[in-house]
Amino acid sequence: MSDAPMTTVPVDEQVPPVFVLVRPQMGENIGGAARAMLNFGLERLRVVDPRDGWPSPKAVAMASGAGRLLETAGPYGDVQAAIGDCDYVFATTARGRELTKPVMTPEAAMARARGMIAAGKKVGFMFGPERAGLENEDLVHANAIVTVPVNPDFPSLNLAQCVLLLGYEWRRQAGEVAPEEMVFNRTDFASRVEVEKLGDHFEEKLTAAGFFHPAEKVPGMKLSIRNMWARLGLTKSEVATFHGMLRQIARHLGGPDRG
Protein backbone atom coordinates (compact mmCIF):
# COMPACT_ATOMS: atom_id res chain seq x y z
CA MET A 1 0.00 0.00 0.00
CA SER A 2 1.13 3.54 -0.67
CA ASP A 3 2.41 5.74 2.16
CA ALA A 4 0.77 8.80 0.58
CA PRO A 5 -1.78 10.48 2.85
CA MET A 6 -5.37 9.36 2.29
CA THR A 7 -8.15 11.80 1.50
CA THR A 8 -11.21 11.33 3.69
CA VAL A 9 -14.52 11.09 1.86
CA PRO A 10 -17.82 12.19 3.46
CA VAL A 11 -19.33 9.58 5.77
CA ASP A 12 -22.48 9.26 3.67
CA GLU A 13 -20.32 8.34 0.67
CA GLN A 14 -18.29 5.68 2.45
CA VAL A 15 -19.12 2.07 1.55
CA PRO A 16 -19.24 -0.33 4.53
CA PRO A 17 -17.34 -3.62 4.19
CA VAL A 18 -18.87 -6.54 2.36
CA PHE A 19 -18.92 -9.91 4.14
CA VAL A 20 -18.41 -12.85 1.77
CA LEU A 21 -19.43 -16.35 2.86
CA VAL A 22 -17.44 -18.82 0.77
CA ARG A 23 -19.12 -22.18 0.12
CA PRO A 24 -21.24 -22.14 3.31
CA GLN A 25 -22.68 -25.54 4.12
CA MET A 26 -25.76 -24.81 6.22
CA GLY A 27 -28.58 -22.40 5.52
CA GLU A 28 -28.99 -21.83 9.25
CA ASN A 29 -25.46 -20.44 9.45
CA ILE A 30 -26.05 -18.13 6.50
CA GLY A 31 -29.17 -16.79 8.19
CA GLY A 32 -27.33 -16.46 11.50
CA ALA A 33 -24.56 -14.53 9.77
CA ALA A 34 -27.08 -12.14 8.20
CA ARG A 35 -28.72 -11.57 11.57
CA ALA A 36 -25.34 -10.93 13.24
CA MET A 37 -24.40 -8.44 10.52
CA LEU A 38 -27.58 -6.43 10.86
CA ASN A 39 -27.13 -6.37 14.66
CA PHE A 40 -24.07 -4.21 14.03
CA GLY A 41 -25.32 -2.15 11.12
CA LEU A 42 -23.77 -4.12 8.25
CA GLU A 43 -25.94 -5.05 5.27
CA ARG A 44 -23.60 -6.01 2.42
CA LEU A 45 -23.64 -9.83 2.36
CA ARG A 46 -22.51 -12.08 -0.49
CA VAL A 47 -22.74 -15.86 -0.67
CA VAL A 48 -20.44 -17.97 -2.86
CA ASP A 49 -21.59 -21.40 -4.06
CA PRO A 50 -23.72 -22.45 -1.04
CA ARG A 51 -23.77 -26.23 -0.61
CA ASP A 52 -27.53 -26.58 -0.22
CA GLY A 53 -28.51 -24.31 -3.09
CA TRP A 54 -30.16 -20.90 -3.24
CA PRO A 55 -32.49 -19.43 -2.16
CA SER A 56 -32.37 -21.19 1.20
CA PRO A 57 -35.58 -21.39 3.27
CA LYS A 58 -33.52 -22.31 6.34
CA ALA A 59 -31.38 -19.21 5.90
CA VAL A 60 -34.46 -17.01 5.62
CA ALA A 61 -36.01 -18.56 8.72
CA MET A 62 -32.84 -18.12 10.78
CA ALA A 63 -32.25 -14.57 9.56
CA SER A 64 -35.55 -13.44 11.06
CA GLY A 65 -35.76 -9.66 10.58
CA ALA A 66 -32.49 -9.61 8.63
CA GLY A 67 -33.94 -11.51 5.70
CA ARG A 68 -33.54 -8.55 3.36
CA LEU A 69 -29.76 -9.07 3.39
CA LEU A 70 -30.30 -12.43 1.70
CA GLU A 71 -32.25 -10.88 -1.16
CA THR A 72 -29.10 -9.29 -2.61
CA ALA A 73 -26.57 -11.86 -1.38
CA GLY A 74 -26.20 -13.74 -4.64
CA PRO A 75 -25.34 -16.45 -5.04
CA TYR A 76 -21.95 -15.86 -6.67
CA GLY A 77 -20.28 -18.59 -8.66
CA ASP A 78 -16.78 -18.09 -7.31
CA VAL A 79 -14.67 -15.98 -4.98
CA GLN A 80 -13.33 -13.77 -7.76
CA ALA A 81 -16.83 -12.69 -8.72
CA ALA A 82 -17.81 -11.96 -5.12
CA ILE A 83 -14.79 -9.75 -4.37
CA GLY A 84 -14.26 -8.31 -7.82
CA ASP A 85 -15.13 -4.75 -6.80
CA CYS A 86 -13.03 -4.78 -3.62
CA ASP A 87 -9.81 -2.80 -3.32
CA TYR A 88 -8.63 -4.77 -0.27
CA VAL A 89 -9.72 -8.15 1.06
CA PHE A 90 -9.28 -9.77 4.47
CA ALA A 91 -9.61 -13.53 4.90
CA THR A 92 -10.63 -15.03 8.25
CA THR A 93 -8.92 -18.27 9.25
CA ALA A 94 -7.77 -19.88 12.48
CA ARG A 95 -5.20 -22.17 10.87
CA GLY A 96 -1.70 -21.45 9.66
CA ARG A 97 -1.25 -21.51 5.92
CA GLU A 98 1.74 -21.70 3.61
CA LEU A 99 1.05 -18.34 2.00
CA THR A 100 2.96 -15.32 3.29
CA LYS A 101 0.52 -12.59 4.28
CA PRO A 102 0.05 -10.10 7.14
CA VAL A 103 -1.87 -11.69 10.01
CA MET A 104 -4.04 -9.35 12.08
CA THR A 105 -6.39 -9.43 15.04
CA PRO A 106 -10.02 -8.41 14.38
CA GLU A 107 -9.30 -5.08 16.08
CA ALA A 108 -6.32 -4.28 13.86
CA ALA A 109 -8.09 -5.48 10.73
CA MET A 110 -11.14 -3.30 11.34
CA ALA A 111 -8.97 -0.30 12.14
CA ARG A 112 -7.26 -0.70 8.77
CA ALA A 113 -10.57 -1.34 7.04
CA ARG A 114 -12.07 1.84 8.50
CA GLY A 115 -9.07 3.86 7.37
CA MET A 116 -9.31 2.58 3.81
CA ILE A 117 -13.08 2.99 3.68
CA ALA A 118 -12.73 6.57 4.90
CA ALA A 119 -10.38 7.09 1.97
CA GLY A 120 -13.01 5.86 -0.47
CA LYS A 121 -11.80 2.29 -0.86
CA LYS A 122 -13.99 -0.81 -0.92
CA VAL A 123 -13.13 -3.56 1.55
CA GLY A 124 -14.22 -7.17 1.84
CA PHE A 125 -14.01 -9.89 4.51
CA MET A 126 -14.07 -13.54 3.47
CA PHE A 127 -15.35 -16.34 5.71
CA GLY A 128 -14.80 -20.00 4.87
CA PRO A 129 -17.07 -23.05 4.98
CA GLU A 130 -17.91 -24.52 8.36
CA ARG A 131 -16.01 -27.78 8.12
CA ALA A 132 -12.57 -26.79 6.85
CA GLY A 133 -12.46 -23.03 6.44
CA LEU A 134 -10.88 -21.19 3.56
CA GLU A 135 -8.45 -23.04 1.30
CA ASN A 136 -5.23 -21.68 -0.18
CA GLU A 137 -7.09 -21.22 -3.47
CA ASP A 138 -9.33 -18.76 -1.63
CA LEU A 139 -6.63 -17.11 0.46
CA VAL A 140 -4.55 -16.26 -2.58
CA HIS A 141 -7.14 -13.58 -3.36
CA ALA A 142 -6.79 -11.91 0.05
CA ASN A 143 -4.43 -9.11 1.03
CA ALA A 144 -4.32 -10.04 4.72
CA ILE A 145 -5.49 -12.68 7.16
CA VAL A 146 -7.62 -12.11 10.25
CA THR A 147 -7.23 -14.58 13.11
CA VAL A 148 -9.36 -14.46 16.24
CA PRO A 149 -7.30 -15.15 19.39
CA VAL A 150 -9.19 -18.26 20.45
CA ASN A 151 -8.14 -21.33 22.43
CA PRO A 152 -5.39 -22.97 20.32
CA ASP A 153 -6.61 -26.41 21.41
CA PHE A 154 -10.08 -25.65 20.07
CA PRO A 155 -9.83 -22.92 17.41
CA SER A 156 -12.97 -23.77 15.45
CA LEU A 157 -15.57 -21.00 15.36
CA ASN A 158 -19.10 -21.32 14.09
CA LEU A 159 -19.54 -19.28 10.90
CA ALA A 160 -22.18 -16.97 12.33
CA GLN A 161 -20.09 -16.50 15.49
CA CYS A 162 -17.10 -15.40 13.46
CA VAL A 163 -19.24 -12.96 11.49
CA LEU A 164 -20.64 -11.60 14.75
CA LEU A 165 -17.14 -11.02 16.17
CA LEU A 166 -16.06 -9.03 13.13
CA GLY A 167 -19.35 -7.15 13.03
CA TYR A 168 -19.00 -6.20 16.68
CA GLU A 169 -15.49 -4.91 16.07
CA TRP A 170 -16.76 -2.78 13.18
CA ARG A 171 -19.48 -1.25 15.33
CA ARG A 172 -17.24 -0.80 18.36
CA GLN A 173 -14.76 1.29 16.40
CA ALA A 174 -17.48 3.58 15.10
CA GLY A 175 -17.16 5.62 18.30
CA GLU A 176 -20.93 5.97 18.58
CA VAL A 177 -21.23 4.23 21.95
CA ALA A 178 -19.37 5.34 25.07
CA PRO A 179 -17.41 2.57 26.85
CA GLU A 180 -19.31 3.41 30.02
CA GLU A 181 -22.28 5.56 30.87
CA MET A 182 -24.73 6.00 33.70
CA VAL A 183 -28.35 5.63 32.65
CA PHE A 184 -31.04 7.20 34.82
CA ASN A 185 -34.68 6.29 34.33
CA ARG A 186 -37.00 9.30 34.60
CA THR A 187 -35.00 11.06 37.30
CA ASP A 188 -32.59 13.95 37.79
CA PHE A 189 -29.34 14.59 39.56
CA ALA A 190 -29.61 16.16 42.98
CA SER A 191 -28.58 19.80 43.21
CA ARG A 192 -25.51 20.83 45.18
CA VAL A 193 -27.74 22.32 47.89
CA GLU A 194 -29.67 19.05 48.22
CA VAL A 195 -26.43 17.10 48.58
CA GLU A 196 -25.14 19.57 51.16
CA LYS A 197 -28.35 19.20 53.22
CA LEU A 198 -27.94 15.45 53.09
CA GLY A 199 -24.39 15.91 54.36
CA ASP A 200 -25.73 18.07 57.21
CA HIS A 201 -28.25 15.39 58.11
CA PHE A 202 -25.58 12.69 58.22
CA GLU A 203 -23.20 14.84 60.26
CA GLU A 204 -25.96 15.48 62.79
CA LYS A 205 -26.72 11.77 63.22
CA LEU A 206 -23.06 10.71 63.25
CA THR A 207 -22.25 13.36 65.84
CA ALA A 208 -25.11 12.17 68.04
CA ALA A 209 -23.84 8.61 67.70
CA GLY A 210 -20.32 9.61 68.77
CA PHE A 211 -18.76 8.73 65.45
CA PHE A 212 -16.48 11.75 65.20
CA HIS A 213 -13.42 11.21 67.41
CA PRO A 214 -10.72 11.95 68.37
CA ALA A 215 -11.23 15.71 68.28
CA GLU A 216 -8.11 16.50 66.27
CA LYS A 217 -9.30 14.27 63.39
CA VAL A 218 -12.88 15.47 63.27
CA PRO A 219 -12.41 18.23 60.61
CA GLY A 220 -10.64 15.83 58.25
CA MET A 221 -13.25 13.11 58.78
CA LYS A 222 -16.09 15.51 57.99
CA LEU A 223 -14.28 16.77 54.90
CA SER A 224 -13.76 13.23 53.62
CA ILE A 225 -17.44 12.38 54.08
CA ARG A 226 -18.54 15.57 52.31
CA ASN A 227 -16.21 14.73 49.45
CA MET A 228 -17.73 11.26 49.23
CA TRP A 229 -21.24 12.66 48.86
CA ALA A 230 -20.12 15.07 46.12
CA ARG A 231 -18.29 12.32 44.24
CA LEU A 232 -21.20 9.87 44.17
CA GLY A 233 -23.34 11.85 41.73
CA LEU A 234 -26.56 11.21 43.60
CA THR A 235 -30.01 11.61 42.11
CA LYS A 236 -32.88 13.44 43.81
CA SER A 237 -34.54 10.12 44.50
CA GLU A 238 -31.40 8.69 46.10
CA VAL A 239 -30.99 11.75 48.34
CA ALA A 240 -34.60 11.38 49.49
CA THR A 241 -33.99 7.69 50.19
CA PHE A 242 -30.96 8.47 52.36
CA HIS A 243 -32.96 11.05 54.33
CA GLY A 244 -35.71 8.49 54.84
CA MET A 245 -33.25 5.88 56.03
CA LEU A 246 -31.80 8.27 58.61
CA ARG A 247 -35.25 9.27 59.87
CA GLN A 248 -36.31 5.66 60.26
CA ILE A 249 -33.12 4.78 62.14
CA ALA A 250 -33.66 7.76 64.47
CA ARG A 251 -37.28 6.74 65.15
CA HIS A 252 -36.30 3.16 65.84
CA LEU A 253 -33.60 4.22 68.28
CA GLY A 254 -35.91 6.71 69.95
CA GLY A 255 -33.82 9.79 69.21
CA PRO A 256 -34.88 13.16 67.79
CA ASP A 257 -34.85 13.73 64.07
CA ARG A 258 -34.73 17.18 62.50
CA GLY A 259 -33.50 16.11 59.01
N, C-alpha and C positions, 0 to 999 in steps of 0.2 A: 504494500500500500504506500501511497505517496505521503511524504512528510509535509506537504503544502497545507496551509491552514484551510479548514473546511468552512464553507459558507452556510450559515443556518437558514433553512427555509421556514416560512410560517408554519405554525403547528397544524393549522387546518389543511395544509398541503402535504404534510408528512404521511407516508404510507406505513402503517403498522406491519410488523413481520408476518409472513405467511408460515403456517405450520403444515408440513407435508408428512403425511402418514404413508410410509412405503410398505406396500404389500401387507396391510393389516389382515389378521386372520379372523377376527371375531367382530361382528357388527356391534355387539355390546360395547366393545372397547372404542370403536369409532364414535359411537354416540356419547360415551363417557368423556372422550377427548373433546368433543364439540361442547359439551356442557361445561367442562373445566375451562375451556378457552373463553366462553362467554362470561363466566364468573369473573374473569379478570379483564374484560373489555376487548378481547381479541375475537375477530370474526372471519379472518382469512384462512380457511381450511382447504387443503387439497388432499385427495386420496389417490394413491397410485396402485393400480392392479389389486383391488381387494379380493381376498381368496374366495369369499362367498358371494361374489357378484354385487351388482349395483342396479338400482337402489336397494338399500338394506332395511327391511322393516324393523329388524332388531336394533339397528343403529338409530332409527327414528324414534323408537319407543324409549330407548335409553337416553337420548338427547333431551327429551322432555321439551322445555321451552326454548331450547337451543337448536331446534330442528331446522331453522332457516339456514344455519351454516352448512347443512348437508346439501341444500338445494343447489349451491354453486361449488360444491367440493370436487366435482369431476364425474366420473373417474378419469384419471390420466393413465395413458398407456405405459409410460416409463418415467424414470426420475428426471431425465433431461427435459421432458415436456413440462413437468410440474415446476421445475426451478428455472425454466428458460428465461424468465424476465428478472431474475434476481441478480444483483450485483455482488452479493456476498452470501455464502451459505455455511451454516453451522450444522454439524451432524452429531446427534446424541448417541453415545455408546458407552457401555461400562467396561468393555473389554479392550485390551491392548491390541493394536493392529500393526502390520508391518509398514504401513505408509507413514512418512514423516510429515507431521502437521502440528500446528500449535494445539495444545490441550488446555482448555479453560474450565473454570468452575461456572455454574449457571450465573452467578453474580457478575463475574468478569465478562462473560459472553454477552449478557444483556446490556452491560455498560457500553461495550463496543457497538452492539447493535443500535442502541439509542443514539450514539454519536454519529453513526453512519446515516441513520434514518433522518436525523436532524439536518444532515448535509444533503438530503434529497436522494439518498441511495435506497434501493430495495433489498430487503434482507429476508432470508428464509431459514427455517429450522427443520431438519429432517429427523424423523423418528422411525425406527426400524420395526419389523414384524415381531410379534410377541415371543416367538419361540427362540429365535437366534439373533435378532437384532440386525443391524445394517451389515452388509457384506462389503468387502473391499471394492467391488464393482460399483457400489453406491457411494462409498466414502471418497472415491477418487474425484467425485464432483464437488466435494466440500472444501471450503477454505480453512476451516478449523473444526476441532472436535470439542464437544461439551461433555464432561463427565461429572456426574453427581457424586459427591463424596459419601458413598454408602458403605455398609459393612462389606469388606473385601471377601468375606466367607459366604456372603449371600448378596451379590450385587444386582440380581435381577429385579427390575422394576416393572410393574404393570404399565402398559402403554398409556392409559389415561392418567395414571399417577405421574408419570414422567412429564406429560403435557401440562398437568396442573402445576408441577414444580416450576417449570419454565414460565408458565403464565403468571404465577405468583410473583416471580422475580421481575417480570416486565412491569407489573402493576406497582410493586413495591418501589421501584426506582422512578416512578412517575412523580413522586414528591407530593402527591395529592392528599396523603393521609399522614398525620403526625404520628411518630412512634409511640407517643403517650399523650393522653388527654383525659381531663376529668369531665364527665358528663353529668349534668344535674337535671333532674326531671321536674319541670315546672316549679322551680324555686330560684332564689337569688342569694348572692353572697351577703353576709351580714356587714353592716357598716362598721367603720372604725369605732364609733361611739358605742354601738351595741356590743362589740367585742370588749371594749374597755369596761363597760358596766358588768359584763360577765366576769371579767378579771376582778372587779371590786367585790362581787358576790363571793367568788372563791376565796379571796384574801380574808374576807370577813369570817367565813366558816372555818378556814384553816387556822386563823388566829385564835378563834374560840376553842378549837380543838388542840391548841398548843403545838401546832406543827412547826411554827417558826422559832427555831432556837439552834445554836446559841445566838445571843443578841448581835454579836459582831458579824454574823453571816446572814442576818435577816435581809438587809437591803439587796444583797446579791441573789438570794433565793427568790425574792419577789420579782426581781428583774428577769431572772431566768424563766419564771412561770409566765410573766407577761409576754416575753418573747415567744414562748411556746404557743400561746393563744394566737398571736399575730401570724405565726408561721403556718398554722393549720389551715387557713383559708376556710373558715367556717361559714356555713349558710345560716340564714335567719332561722330556719327550722331547727338546725342543730344547736344554735345558741339557746333557743327556747327550751329545747330538750334538756340541756345542761342546767338551766335555771330550775326547771321542774324537778330534776333529780335532786338538786341541793335542797329545795323546799321539802320534798318528801323525806329526805334523810333527817332534816331538822325536826319535822313533825314527829317522826318515829322516835327520835332521841329525846323529844320533849323540850327542845330548846327554842328560842325565838327565831323568827325568820323575817328579815326585812328586805330580801332580795326580790 
